[in-house]
Every structure is written in structure tokens, then in C-alpha cells.
Amino acid sequence: MTRSQTVLLTKHSHACVRIDADEVSVVVDPGAFTPEAKASLETADVVLVTHDHFDHVDLPLVTTAMADRPRLQVFAPASAAKALLDAGADAARVQVVTGDGRLDVEGVEVRAFTGAHGAIHEGIEVPENLGYLIGARVYHPGDSYAVPGFSVDTLLVPTSGPWTKVGDAIDFVTAVAPRRTVPIHDVMLSEIGRRSMTKFLGPDGLTRTPLHDLAPGEELEL
């Protein structure tokens, strides 16, 4: 995938997105809060997992998809990879990813970044979390507002969850300075909450950054 190619981003519910370019389909974080994940995985080539929380990787769903689709490959940090293997995933098609690495995934360049999972409470352990820059276009941070050390065209911004804070989301977008943003991780928001977050994070709010508030199933050509 090069910068000159057309890339299609499809937002699914919560933290899951699908990215299509030419003949390659990449699904990121098909978790338990994403009813569309099953259908999306039926035609996917690659799964990227940011961390092992169930709302980012539905273990039975992904292992079943791997059994049904022999070409499907999964890339994940060590803790999530172990969870998949313990659930019965094919070890030959689960690759452990470390931070600050570059992957060639079916011809798609993927850069990984170690971004600490947002803290919920000192009494709650946080997992290993990776962000992924996919095809030099789209950055999915997982559950993190850590700023990656590279430029980002389209930034996916978590907008709800027990670890999030509006001010941190605003600072995240401002620091990354992408060309556009797409809100994700939003299943806990009401419609009023969604509109509130888009106001804070959009071009009329504090970030001055174009924002595309996609509904589940809606596509954006990049």
C-alpha cells in the first residue's frame, strides 16, 4: 500500500475498523462489542490486535474465523497472542508484535508503537498495548493517548471508556496534529455524548482538526 493508492476505511462498532486497499483487507480490534466483526472477518486477510481486553479481541470469534479462513493471519502483542493460542488459534498464523517495529503484512506496511494503556485506577492492572500505523495512512492507538513518534494522516480517537478523559483526548489530537480524525471506542456514549465529543474534538472545538463522525458500517475514502 502506497500513499498514492486509494484506501477505504470502514468504521465498525466500538474500537473495530476495517481498512481495504487493492486486494488486501485488514481488520483491527474485532472485539465483543462489535456485532459486525463476524461478517468482516469472513473476507479479511489480516487481523491486528492492540491488546487483550475482550472489547478489542473476541477470542472465540477470531479463533473460529481463523479455522474457517486458512489464509487469515493475526498480529498481536505477546499477551494477546498468548490468549489467542490458549483459545485454540493456529500458532503458525499468530505473530507476536513488539513496539517500534515495522511489518510487511500482505504487502501493507504496518508500524507498531508501544503506547501505554490508559490508567483506570491504581488497583487495576493495565495490559500491554500497541498502536498501529497502517499503510502510512491510519493510526489506531488502541486504548492509549500516547503520542506516536511519526506523522499521522488519519487518527482514530477513543472517545469513551473508564480510562478516557475529554481533556486528554483534546491534548492527544492537538499533539499528534493529524489531517483528520475519526472517533472510535464509543459504545458507552449516548447520542448526546457522541455529539458532545465531536463538538470538543472537531474543527469548531479546541483541536481545529477536521473530524469524520462515522456511524457503524459507514465508509471513508482516504
C-alpha positions in Angstrom: 0.0 0.0 0.0 1.5 3.3 -1.1 0.4 6.8 -0.4 -0.9 7.1 -4.0 -3.4 4.2 -3.6 -7.0 4.6 -2.6 -7.6 3.3 0.9 -11.1 2.6 2.2 -11.8 2.9 5.9 -14.9 1.3 7.3 -15.9 2.0 10.9 -17.5 -0.8 12.8 -19.0 -0.6 16.3 -16.8 0.4 19.2 -13.0 0.0 18.6 -13.1 -2.1 15.4 -12.3 -0.7 11.9 -11.6 -2.3 8.5 -9.1 -1.0 6.0 -9.2 -2.1 2.4 -6.6 -1.3 -0.3 -6.5 -3.2 -3.6 -6.9 -6.9 -2.7 -5.9 -6.6 1.0 -8.3 -6.3 3.9 -7.1 -5.5 7.4 -9.4 -5.7 10.4 -8.3 -4.0 13.7 -9.6 -5.0 17.1 -12.6 -7.2 16.4 -14.0 -7.3 19.9 -17.0 -8.5 21.7 -18.8 -5.1 21.4 -18.7 -5.3 17.6 -21.6 -7.3 16.1 -20.3 -6.6 12.6 -16.9 -8.2 13.3 -18.0 -11.7 12.3 -19.1 -10.7 8.8 -16.0 -8.5 8.4 -13.6 -11.4 9.3 -15.2 -13.7 6.8 -13.4 -11.7 4.0 -10.4 -10.4 5.9 -6.8 -11.2 5.2 -5.2 -9.8 8.3 -6.2 -9.0 11.9 -4.3 -6.5 14.1 -5.0 -6.7 17.8 -3.9 -3.7 20.0 -4.3 -5.5 23.4 -6.0 -8.4 25.1 -9.2 -6.8 26.5 -12.4 -8.5 25.4 -13.8 -5.4 23.7 -10.8 -5.4 21.4 -10.4 -9.1 20.7 -13.2 -11.6 20.9 -11.2 -14.8 21.3 -13.8 -17.3 20.2 -14.7 -15.2 17.2 -11.2 -14.8 16.0 -10.1 -18.4 16.5 -13.3 -19.6 14.7 -12.6 -17.1 11.8 -9.0 -18.5 11.6 -10.3 -22.1 11.4 -12.8 -21.1 8.7 -10.4 -18.9 6.7 -7.0 -20.6 6.4 -5.3 -17.6 5.0 -6.2 -15.3 7.8 -3.2 -14.0 9.8 -3.3 -12.4 13.2 -0.7 -9.9 14.6 -0.8 -9.0 18.3 1.3 -8.1 21.3 2.6 -11.0 23.4 -0.2 -11.1 26.0 -3.0 -11.0 23.4 -1.1 -13.6 21.2 -0.9 -15.9 24.2 -4.6 -15.5 24.9 -5.4 -16.4 21.3 -3.2 -19.5 21.4 -4.8 -20.6 24.7 -8.1 -20.3 23.0 -7.0 -22.6 20.2 -5.8 -20.3 17.5 -3.3 -21.8 14.9 0.1 -20.9 16.3 1.6 -20.7 12.8 -0.7 -17.8 11.9 -0.4 -15.8 15.1 2.6 -13.4 15.1 3.8 -11.6 18.2 4.4 -7.9 17.5 6.7 -5.6 19.5 6.6 -1.8 19.7 8.6 0.4 17.4 8.7 -2.3 14.7 7.8 -2.4 11.0 5.8 -5.2 9.4 5.1 -6.1 5.8 1.6 -7.5 6.1 0.4 -8.9 2.8 2.2 -6.0 1.1 0.8 -3.4 3.5 3.3 -1.6 5.7 2.4 -1.5 9.3 4.3 0.4 12.0 3.8 -0.6 15.6 4.1 1.8 18.5 4.2 1.0 22.2 1.6 3.3 23.8 0.8 2.7 27.4 -2.8 1.7 28.0 -4.7 4.5 29.7 -4.9 4.0 33.5 -8.3 3.3 35.0 -7.2 3.1 38.7 -4.1 2.2 40.6 -5.7 -1.0 41.7 -6.5 -2.2 38.1 -3.6 -3.6 36.1 -3.3 -2.4 32.5 -2.3 -4.7 29.7 0.4 -4.3 27.1 -0.9 -2.0 24.4 0.2 -1.3 20.8 -0.8 1.3 18.3 -0.7 0.6 14.6 0.0 2.9 11.7 -1.5 1.1 8.7 -0.4 1.8 5.2 1.1 5.2 6.2 -2.4 6.5 6.5 -4.4 5.3 9.5 -3.3 5.2 13.1 -5.2 3.1 15.6 -3.9 3.8 19.2 -5.7 1.0 21.0 -6.6 2.2 24.5 -4.0 4.9 24.7 -3.5 8.6 24.2 0.3 8.2 23.9 1.7 10.3 21.1 3.5 8.2 18.4 6.8 9.4 17.0 5.7 9.7 13.4 3.3 11.8 11.4 -0.3 10.6 11.1 -2.8 11.3 8.3 -6.0 9.8 9.8 -6.1 9.5 13.6 -8.6 7.2 15.2 -9.5 8.8 18.6 -11.0 6.8 21.5 -13.9 8.9 22.9 -15.3 6.8 25.8 -14.4 4.2 28.4 -13.4 4.0 32.0 -9.8 5.3 31.2 -10.7 8.2 29.0 -10.9 11.9 29.8 -12.1 14.7 27.4 -9.2 16.9 28.1 -6.7 14.1 27.4 -8.5 13.3 24.1 -8.2 17.0 23.1 -4.5 17.1 24.0 -3.9 13.8 22.1 -5.4 15.2 18.9 -3.5 18.5 19.3 -0.2 16.8 19.9 -0.5 14.3 17.0 -1.8 17.0 14.6 -3.3 14.7 12.0 -5.0 15.8 8.8 -8.3 14.3 10.1 -9.8 12.3 12.9 -12.4 9.6 13.3 -13.9 8.9 16.7 -13.8 5.3 17.9 -14.2 3.4 21.2 -17.6 5.0 21.6 -20.1 2.2 22.5 -20.5 3.7 26.0 -21.7 7.0 24.7 -25.3 8.1 24.2 -26.2 10.1 21.2 -25.9 13.3 23.3 -22.5 12.1 24.4 -21.4 11.5 20.8 -22.4 15.0 19.8 -20.7 16.5 22.8 -17.4 14.7 22.0 -17.5 15.7 18.3 -18.0 19.3 19.4 -15.0 19.2 21.7 -12.8 17.3 19.2 -13.9 18.8 15.9 -12.8 21.9 13.9 -15.2 24.2 15.8 -13.8 22.9 19.1 -10.4 23.1 20.7 -8.4 21.0 18.2 -9.3 22.8 14.9 -9.0 19.4 13.2 -11.5 18.1 10.6 -13.5 15.2 12.2 -15.5 12.5 10.4 -18.1 11.1 12.9 -18.8 7.8 11.1 -21.7 5.5 12.0 -21.1 1.7 12.2 -20.8 0.5 8.6 -20.0 3.9 7.2 -17.0 4.2 4.9 -14.5 7.0 4.3 -12.2 7.1 1.3 -8.7 8.2 2.2 
